[in-house]
Amino acid sequence: MTERRLVSSGSPYEARYGYSRAVAVGGCCWVAGTTDAGADGRSTHPGDAAAQARAAFGIAIDALEAAGFATDDVVRVRMYVVREEDAAAVAAVNGERFGAIRPTATLVRVVGLIDPTLLVEVELEARRG
């Protein structure tokens, strides 16, 4: 049986809602929707979508690495933005992080996230071998 590895980032939402920040099975890893929420569940960069994206990608990449994967293993990125005017800035942060490896990417505008201070959420999928 293939080992299933669970990674937690310590987000207050993980324990409350029963999910892991990342799950790795074999050569695949999925990182859950990740924001820059602090311990209180609110953004640590209120009003700044690019800063939220940088922080969220950092948390997601830390989880990926804790599961034994590298940034170069990322094959898919999903980005969710609340404000349409933030799309270009968030996409640019994606380029900063992943421009050299160019995974598939989707950017979607949503009505809102779990807390009104959160403007950006990201997800990663990785595969090796």
C-alpha positions, 0 to 999 in steps of 0.5 A: 500500500502506498504511504499517505503523508499529511502535512499541517501548516498550523492554520486554525482552519485545518483542525476546525474543518478537518483537512490537511494543508498537503497530502502526498501519496506516492509521487503526487502531492496536493496542497489545499487552498492556501491564504495568508491568514494568521492565527486569527484567520484574518489576512496578515497583509490586508488590502494587498493582494500581491503580498497575500499571494507571496505569503500564500505561495510561501506557505503552500511551498513550505507544505510541499517541501514538508511532504518531500517535494520541490518547487520544480515538481509543481505541475499545476497552480490554481489562483483565486482572487476576490477583486478583478483588478488584482488578477494581474498582480497575483499572476505576476507573483505566480510568474516570480515563483514558477516562471522557470518551470511553467506549470499549468495555471488557472486564475479565477475571480470568486465572490469571496473567501472565508474571511473578508480580509482575504483577497487571494487563495492558491492551490498547488499540485506536484508530481515527481518521477 
